[in-house]
Amino acid sequence: MNRFSLTLLFCVLVSGCNSEPVFDLSSWDAYQKSSAAIKSKLTNDDARRLAVALDYLLIEDLPRNTINGVGVMLSSPLANPDTTLDRLKPKIENRNAATVIADLSNKLNADISSAEARMQSLESIAASVEISSASYYWKKSGYFEQPVVEFSVYNGGNSPISRIIFDCFLITTNRPIPWARQQYVQDFKGGLQPRERRKLTLPSGGQWSDPQLKDLVDAQLKVVVLNFADANGIMIIPVDRDRLAQERKILAQLH
C-alpha cells in the first residue's frame, strides 16, 4: 500500500470517528438509542432547538383541531411509537441534529416568504372592501342597557361578495391591548354587490358586555377585514394566518 492510500485510509477513519451521530428510525428502540446518542453531544441550547424541531415536524401536517390534542407531542408519554416513526422518518432519517434544525429553518423561511408574498399581492384586492362608521356604544333596551357593535361595509370591487371575516377590537389611547376582541363571520344574503354598502350590527355578548366598558371615555372600535369569499364561496386570500403565525413562532425558537 503506497503513502497516498495510507493517507486516504487514515482520513476516512478519522472522518468516521468524528462524524456526528444521525437518527435511525428503523425501529422504536433504534430511534431512542440514536436520539440519546445525538443529544449527548449537544449543548443545552441546541438540545432545546432540536426538541422544538422534532415536536413541530411531528405535528406540522396534522389538521389544526388535533394539533393541541393529547398525545401528539413527542414530550408526551402517550405519543404512539408507530405514528412517530411514520411521521418523522422521511424528515430526519440519517440526518444529524444540525441538519434537522437547518432543514426545518430553511423550509419555514421559504414557507413564510411565500405566504407573505401572497398576502402582499392580494392587499389591493382586500382593500376593495371598505369599513366606515365603526362604533361601540350602549343602548337601552327595556329596563337594561346593552352594548352595540356596528359599522358599515362597502364593496368597492368588481365582483359580488358572499361572506366576509371581520376582526373587531375595542381600544383606547395608550393601551396596546384591546379591551375586547372577537372575529365575526358575516354571510350576505343575495351577496354584497359591487358598489353596495350595508350597515351591520353584530352580536355583542361576552366580553363586549363587560359593564366597565360602558364608561370608557375614548374607546374606539377598529374593524379589519381578514378575508372574504366570492359568489362561489371561494376565499379571496388563500393564506392560513394562524399557521403563518405558528411558523414564525417556531422559526424564532430555532434561532
C-alpha positions as CSV (number, residue, x, y, z in Angstrom):
1,M,0.0,0.0,0.0
2,N,1.5,3.4,-1.0
3,R,1.7,6.5,1.1
4,F,-1.3,8.1,-0.7
5,S,-3.5,5.1,0.0
6,L,-2.5,5.1,3.7
7,T,-3.2,8.8,3.9
8,L,-6.6,8.3,2.3
9,L,-7.5,5.4,4.7
10,F,-6.4,7.5,7.7
11,C,-8.6,10.4,6.6
12,V,-11.6,8.1,6.2
13,L,-11.1,6.5,9.6
14,V,-10.7,9.9,11.3
15,S,-13.7,11.2,9.4
16,G,-15.8,8.2,10.5
17,C,-14.7,8.6,14.1
18,N,-15.5,12.4,14.2
19,S,-18.8,12.2,12.3
20,E,-21.9,13.4,14.1
21,P,-24.4,10.7,15.1
22,V,-27.6,10.5,13.0
23,F,-31.2,9.5,13.5
24,D,-32.0,5.8,13.0
25,L,-35.7,5.2,12.6
26,S,-35.6,1.5,11.6
27,S,-37.4,0.7,14.9
28,W,-38.5,2.5,18.0
29,D,-35.6,1.2,20.0
30,A,-33.2,2.3,17.3
31,Y,-34.8,5.8,17.3
32,Q,-34.5,6.0,21.1
33,K,-30.8,5.0,21.1
34,S,-29.8,7.3,18.2
35,S,-31.7,10.2,19.8
36,A,-29.8,9.6,23.1
37,A,-26.5,9.5,21.2
38,I,-27.3,12.7,19.4
39,K,-28.5,14.6,22.5
40,S,-25.4,13.5,24.5
41,K,-23.3,15.7,22.1
42,L,-25.5,18.8,22.2
43,T,-25.4,21.9,24.3
44,N,-28.5,22.7,26.3
45,D,-29.5,25.4,23.8
46,D,-29.0,23.0,20.8
47,A,-30.9,20.3,22.6
48,R,-33.8,22.8,23.1
49,R,-33.8,23.8,19.4
50,L,-33.8,20.1,18.4
51,A,-36.8,19.4,20.7
52,V,-38.7,22.3,19.1
53,A,-37.9,21.0,15.6
54,L,-38.9,17.4,16.4
55,D,-42.1,18.5,18.0
56,Y,-43.1,20.7,15.1
57,L,-42.1,18.1,12.4
58,L,-44.4,15.6,14.2
59,I,-47.5,17.8,14.1
60,E,-47.0,20.1,11.0
61,D,-49.2,18.0,8.7
62,L,-51.9,17.4,11.2
63,P,-55.3,19.1,11.0
64,R,-55.4,22.2,13.2
65,N,-58.1,20.8,15.5
66,T,-55.8,17.9,16.5
67,I,-52.5,19.7,16.9
68,N,-53.3,20.5,20.5
69,G,-54.7,17.1,21.2
70,V,-53.5,14.8,24.0
71,G,-50.6,12.5,23.0
72,V,-49.4,14.4,19.9
73,M,-46.2,16.0,21.1
74,L,-43.0,13.9,21.4
75,S,-42.7,15.0,25.0
76,S,-45.9,13.3,25.9
77,P,-45.8,9.8,27.3
78,L,-48.8,9.0,25.2
79,A,-47.1,9.5,21.9
80,N,-47.7,6.5,19.7
81,P,-44.3,5.0,18.6
82,D,-45.6,3.8,15.2
83,T,-47.1,7.2,14.4
84,T,-44.0,9.0,15.5
85,L,-41.7,6.8,13.3
86,D,-44.1,7.1,10.3
87,R,-44.2,10.9,10.5
88,L,-40.6,11.6,11.3
89,K,-38.8,9.0,9.1
90,P,-39.0,10.9,5.8
91,K,-37.9,14.1,7.6
92,I,-35.0,13.1,9.8
93,E,-33.8,9.6,8.8
94,N,-29.9,9.6,8.5
95,R,-29.7,13.2,9.5
96,N,-27.8,14.7,12.4
97,A,-29.2,17.4,14.8
98,A,-27.7,20.3,12.9
99,T,-29.1,19.1,9.6
100,V,-32.6,18.6,11.1
101,I,-32.7,22.1,12.5
102,A,-31.2,23.7,9.4
103,D,-33.6,21.9,7.1
104,L,-36.6,23.0,9.1
105,S,-35.4,26.5,9.3
106,N,-34.9,26.7,5.6
107,K,-38.4,25.2,5.0
108,L,-40.1,27.6,7.4
109,N,-38.2,30.6,5.8
110,A,-39.4,29.6,2.4
111,D,-43.0,28.9,3.5
112,I,-43.2,32.2,5.4
113,S,-41.8,34.2,2.5
114,S,-44.2,32.6,0.1
115,A,-47.2,33.3,2.3
116,E,-46.1,36.9,2.9
117,A,-45.7,37.4,-0.8
118,R,-49.2,36.1,-1.5
119,M,-50.7,38.3,1.2
120,Q,-48.9,41.4,-0.1
121,S,-50.0,40.7,-3.7
122,L,-53.6,40.5,-2.5
123,E,-53.6,43.6,-0.3
124,S,-55.1,45.7,-3.1
125,I,-57.9,43.2,-3.5
126,A,-58.6,43.1,0.2
127,A,-58.6,46.9,0.2
128,S,-61.6,47.0,-2.1
129,V,-63.7,46.1,1.0
130,E,-64.0,49.4,2.9
131,I,-65.1,49.8,6.6
132,S,-66.7,53.0,7.8
133,S,-68.7,54.4,10.7
134,A,-67.4,51.8,13.2
135,S,-68.9,52.5,16.6
136,Y,-69.4,50.8,20.0
137,Y,-71.9,52.2,22.4
138,W,-74.5,51.1,25.0
139,K,-78.3,51.3,24.1
140,K,-81.2,51.0,26.5
141,S,-83.5,48.1,25.7
142,G,-86.4,47.8,28.0
143,Y,-85.1,48.0,31.6
144,F,-81.5,47.2,30.6
145,E,-78.6,48.7,28.7
146,Q,-76.9,46.5,26.1
147,P,-73.7,47.1,24.1
148,V,-73.9,47.6,20.3
149,V,-71.2,46.8,17.8
150,E,-71.9,48.3,14.4
151,F,-70.3,49.6,11.3
152,S,-70.8,49.9,7.5
153,V,-69.1,47.8,4.9
154,Y,-68.7,48.8,1.2
155,N,-67.8,46.6,-1.7
156,G,-65.5,48.7,-3.9
157,G,-64.5,45.8,-6.1
158,N,-66.0,44.4,-9.3
159,S,-67.4,41.1,-8.0
160,P,-70.1,40.1,-5.6
161,I,-69.1,39.1,-2.1
162,S,-70.9,36.2,-0.3
163,R,-69.0,36.2,3.0
164,I,-66.6,38.4,5.0
165,I,-64.5,37.6,8.0
166,F,-64.0,40.6,10.3
167,D,-61.6,41.2,13.2
168,C,-63.2,43.6,15.6
169,F,-61.4,45.1,18.7
170,L,-62.1,47.9,21.1
171,I,-59.1,50.1,22.0
172,T,-58.3,53.2,24.0
173,T,-55.4,55.7,23.8
174,N,-52.0,54.4,25.1
175,R,-53.3,50.9,25.7
176,P,-51.8,48.3,23.3
177,I,-54.1,45.5,24.5
178,P,-57.7,45.7,23.3
179,W,-60.5,45.8,25.9
180,A,-62.5,43.4,23.8
181,R,-61.7,41.5,20.6
182,Q,-63.6,39.0,18.5
183,Q,-63.7,37.7,15.0
184,Y,-67.0,37.5,13.1
185,V,-68.1,35.7,10.0
186,Q,-70.8,37.6,8.2
187,D,-72.8,35.9,5.3
188,F,-74.6,38.2,2.9
189,K,-78.0,37.0,1.7
190,G,-78.1,37.9,-2.0
191,G,-74.5,38.9,-1.8
192,L,-72.8,42.2,-1.3
193,Q,-72.9,43.6,-4.8
194,P,-70.2,45.9,-6.3
195,R,-70.6,49.5,-5.1
196,E,-73.2,48.3,-2.5
197,R,-73.0,49.5,1.2
198,R,-74.6,47.8,4.1
199,K,-74.8,48.6,7.8
200,L,-74.0,45.7,10.1
201,T,-74.9,45.3,13.8
202,L,-73.0,42.3,15.2
203,P,-73.8,40.1,18.2
204,S,-72.2,41.8,21.2
205,G,-72.4,39.5,24.2
206,G,-69.5,38.0,26.1
207,Q,-66.6,40.4,26.6
208,W,-68.3,43.2,24.9
209,S,-71.0,43.3,27.6
210,D,-68.4,43.9,30.4
211,P,-70.0,46.9,32.4
212,Q,-66.7,48.7,32.8
213,L,-66.5,49.2,29.0
214,K,-69.6,51.4,29.2
215,D,-67.6,54.1,31.0
216,L,-64.6,54.2,28.7
217,V,-64.1,57.8,27.5
218,D,-62.0,57.5,24.4
219,A,-63.0,54.0,23.2
220,Q,-62.6,53.3,19.5
221,L,-63.9,50.3,17.6
222,K,-61.5,49.1,15.0
223,V,-62.6,46.7,12.3
224,V,-60.2,44.8,10.0
225,V,-61.2,42.6,7.0
226,L,-59.3,39.3,7.4
227,N,-60.7,37.7,4.3
228,F,-63.8,37.4,2.1
229,A,-65.4,35.0,-0.3
230,D,-66.6,35.5,-3.9
231,A,-70.0,34.5,-5.2
232,N,-68.9,30.8,-5.3
233,G,-67.8,30.8,-1.7
234,I,-64.0,30.7,-2.6
235,M,-61.9,32.7,-0.2
236,I,-60.0,35.5,-1.9
237,I,-56.9,35.4,0.3
238,P,-55.7,31.8,0.5
239,V,-53.4,32.3,3.4
240,D,-53.8,30.5,6.7
241,R,-52.9,33.3,9.1
242,D,-52.9,31.1,12.2
243,R,-50.4,28.7,10.5
244,L,-48.3,31.6,9.4
245,A,-48.1,32.9,12.9
246,Q,-47.2,29.4,14.2
247,E,-44.4,29.1,11.6
248,R,-43.0,32.5,12.6
249,K,-43.0,31.5,16.3
250,I,-41.3,28.1,15.6
251,L,-38.6,29.8,13.4
252,A,-37.8,32.3,16.1
253,Q,-37.4,29.4,18.6
254,L,-35.0,27.6,16.3
255,H,-32.6,30.6,16.2
